[in-house]
Each structure stands twice: as C-alpha cells, then as structure tokens.
Amino acid sequence: MKHQDGVALEVDRLTKVFRDRGAREVRAVDGISFQVAPGEIVGLVGPNGAGKTTTIKCILGLVRPTAGRVTILGRDVASHYPGILSQVSAVLEGSRNLYWRMTVWENIEFFTGIHGLPRRQYRRYFEHLVERFGLADKRDVEVRKLSQGMKQKTAVVCALAKRTPLMFLDEPTLGLDVETSYELRKTLRELAGEEHRTIVLSSHNMDVVQDVCRRVIIVTAGHVVADDSIGHLIGLFKTRAYRLALRGPAPEGLEASLAAHFRGVDVQNSPYMTQVRLRLPEPDDIYMLMDLLRDAGATIEEISQEEPDLEKVFLEIVRKEKVNQCNS
Amino acid sequence: MQLVSALTAITRRTFIMMGRYMFNTVSVLISIYMVFCLAFFGMKAFAAASPSRALDGTFEGTIVGFFIWTLAVFGYSGLSWELINEAQTGTLEQLYLSPNGFKRLCTLQVVVDFLVNAAVAVVFLFAMMATTGRWLNLDAASIAPLVIVTLLGAYGVGFVLGGLALVFKRIQSFFQIVQFAFVGCLVIPWRIAWARFLPLSMGNGLIYRVMAEGKRLWQLPAADVLTALAVGVAYLAVGLAIFSACEKAAKNRGLLGHY
C-alpha cells in the first residue's frame, strides 16, 4: 500500500502474534489494513478479544507488531519513533491514565509538559478545554476526589491538551452514566470538528460510535470484516421490517395467512395484545398486508417500521462472520 | 525546548508528590535516622566495653557508609518504585507516549531525584554528625564528583530492577535483598582486590578518605578514582542494557499496560 497525500493514518497488514507459555500462537491482530483521512472520526469496533486495543497499541508503539507497517502523517512510525509521538495522543485506560493524587490542572500541565508543550504558552488553551468539559470549578481538586465521569473527562482533556492532529480514544465513555456519556461525546464531536482533529475511537458502545463517528471499522478475530461509512452500512441492512401491535389474541389462521405472503413472520400471541413482526419484499406490499389483516378481523393498535442501527448492523456482521468461520 | 518542558514537568510532579505523600516522606527519613542511632549507640556501648579501643575509626566510617547507603537506596529504589507505581496506577503507557522517549524521561527523573535526595542526605549527614559529635571534612568539590561516580552503580541496579518491574510487575522482595547487598558492599574492605568491582565499595572508600582523613580529590590515587569510575559506568551500562532488553520483552508480550 503506497502512501497517499492527505492520509493521517495508514495501517498496512498489521499483525501481532502472542506466544503463550506453551509456545502456542495467538494471532491477536491478523493483517489489519486501513487508512484514515485528516479530520475523519473513525470508530473501531469489535467483540471482546477482537484485537481493537492491541491494534491501537501496535500503532502507538506500546506493543511491538510482529509484521506490518504504520505511517502517521506520511511518516513511518517505526523509523521515526519516539519523535513521531509528538503528532499523537491517546486515552487508553480512561481515568487510570491520571495521577489521582494530583489535581486536574496539575495532570494537564504534567502530561503536556512531558509531551514538550511549555505550560505558560498553552495556558489559555488548557483553560478553554477545562471550561469546555465543565471542569472549571474542579481544576484545583485532586483527581481521586472527582466522580468517575469527571475523571474520564480529565483523561480526555489531558489527551486533547497535547494539541496533536491524531488522537486515539479507547473506550472513552466506559463506566459513565447516560447523561455524562452523552455530554462527553457531544463535546468531543464539536471539538473534533472545530479543531479538525483526526480521531480513532474504540468502543463497545455502538451508540457512542454511531453518535460521534462517520465511518466504522469492524474487527473480529484480528481482522477487518467491514470498513464503511455508518450511513452506508445501515443502508445495506435496511429492510422493510415492520412491527405491528394487534388488539386481543391473534385471529385464527392469521399467522399462516401472513407466512404465505411475507418473510420473517413472527407472531407473539397473548390474550390482550398480539405482536407481529414481518418483512415486506416490496413497498406496495403494505396494502396487501392491510387487506390480509382486515380480512382476518384484526384490529391494528400500532404499526411501526423497524430501523436498523449500528448495533444491529454490528451484530449481524459479527454473526455472519462467525458462521463463515465455522463453515471454513 | 521539548526537554526543558519535560524536565520542568517532572520536577514539579516530584515536589507535588512529595508534598501529597508528606507523611511517608518524613517517616522514611525518621526511620533511617533511628536505624543510624541504633547502630551508632550500639557500637559506642560496645567500644566502651572494649579495652583495645579497636572501634575508634569506625564511627566516621559508619557516618560515611550511612550517607552513601541512604543516597544509594533512595536512588535505586526511587527509579524502580516509580516504574512499579506507574504500572499499577495505569500511567506508565502515557509516559511511553512522550515524544521525548521513555528512557530520556527516566533519566530526567533520575537527575531530579538525585538532586532532591542529595539535599535530603546532606541534612541527614549533618544530623548524624551532630548526633555523634564527629564533624567530618565537607569538601564539596571533592565529595560531589565521588558521590556521583559511586552512585552510578546504584542507578545501574535501579535500571535492572526497573526493567524487571516492567516484565514481572511485583518485584518488591528484591528490594530488601538489594538493600542488604548494598550494606555488604559498603562494609567489605575495598582493599580486597575483588571488592573493588562491587557497586559502591570503592567509591565509598574514596569518600571516606576525603571526609574522614581530610584528603582532596586530586590527592587520591588516580588509578583508584578511575577504577571507581569504570566500575560505576560498567554497572550503569549493564543496567541500561538489561532495562532495554526487559522493555523490548514487555513490548513484545504486550505487558506495559498490565499491573
């Protein structure tokens, strides 16, 4: 893979093989390749043990890859290490990346200091970040006294404060409540846009990835199984799947009548309410569905189209990949 | 500029942490002083009972030995404890993400620690002299270079333990062994040929000659000073080589983030 102009990160056939005590090989990363354009926010998702964190650590030089090449802003990481790290920052273990006995401000000054940023010169930017993440009144409080959400935000601020063009966020919302998670991803999305940062975000939380990223790379068993824009991936999995709620128990013969015309018919019967799920092959089939229901004497209480989200797409892709692996 | 910012950050963190862990800092100093008092007054009682006054010159030796031992123990354990703590708290990988390089950060930390420890050890030295009533020759121009040369070996051991901490994480039991080993290195007479090649041993002997016998650095045999320097550099080089090997193993096995 040749370097192309305008590529912030290029990972080429990255492989990492661990050997356990019995000399058994574990291929944590198996020839992963992808590119990230400047200013792009990319989600790296996969089930547990898929190789996401190992991939990020290999890119950052924290784990030595067995094979493959990584370039950051056109420079080969291996031959420009550690100087190349001036272009990169990362949140790897969230709040554990901080000194809990130091204050928010002291942590920011320390981590930017060892990154080579003079604290006096960047003071205003640090203040801007602290303000932006709602930590202004906590800046002189020791990290150990902060809530989990604030610790996590401090870790993200420490990484952002380094002003690097490329950032890695490994599970940045892990352990956060819904409100804090939403607030954090909103600030991240806004800041990334304003400062034109390139971000690679790894998370188990598909809502976070769908909310913050435009593109997603799905990894299972150490290799990439999907790399596409989230909108396109969801489009691929979009079906005319409908969910209906019918008043009372299902009329006799309804399930057989629906199954004769549509796919994926699932009828959940109860004395008060019947739930029906099905997929319509053609858009006009909705009329046929209505006719069948009327003929059967069913009363529709509610009808809705099921929209796939990233989580459903992810589960479907991972399921198919497992089936493929079993077959091969 | 990058290095200056890193040095400033490390210095500030060192003082902040000393302040936040003040109780621990003070209790370490008090416990070392108490050990010294026990050793000194025990020896004094033994000397009083001895008709030959055979222990007369030993008091100065004990002060010099304790001074060097304190600096050596602070030096080697500071570095390796730092690495163990960083791995346990989860900040180690962040330090590895510095464009200055982790080894350079470690070296800056060693320099800062040395200066802080030296200041503490000098106060401790005055406390020992005041306690014993034996005032030694404090020729800073002669003592400072000899102390640095002597401690190179201790820092070499520190890098070895630091490297082992990266791979094995829990190596605290080694610390006590090394502390006793350092006492052995300081007690064995360096006139014995093989003892010259132990860390601390020869340097301690030379510092004793300056502090207890009133010699100046240039009045010491050049061969002895060079031997002490060569031994110190050799231990430091071996320490750094082992540290690099352990670092490589930790990166190969993905152990940097483990604790």
Interface residues (C-beta under 8 A of the other chain):
Chain A: K16 F18 A28 T54 K57 L60 G61 L62 V63 R64 P82 G83 I84 L85 S86 V88 S89 A90 L92 E93 R96 N97 L98 Y99 W100 R101 M102 E106 E109 F110 F111 T112 G113 I114 H115 G116 L117 P118 R119 E142 C158
Chain B: M1 Q2 L3 V4 S5 A6 T8 A9 I10 R12 R13 I16 M17 R20 Y21 T89 G90 T91 E93 Q94 L95 Y96 L97 S98 P99 N100 G101 F102 L105 K248 K251 N252 R253 G254 L256 G257
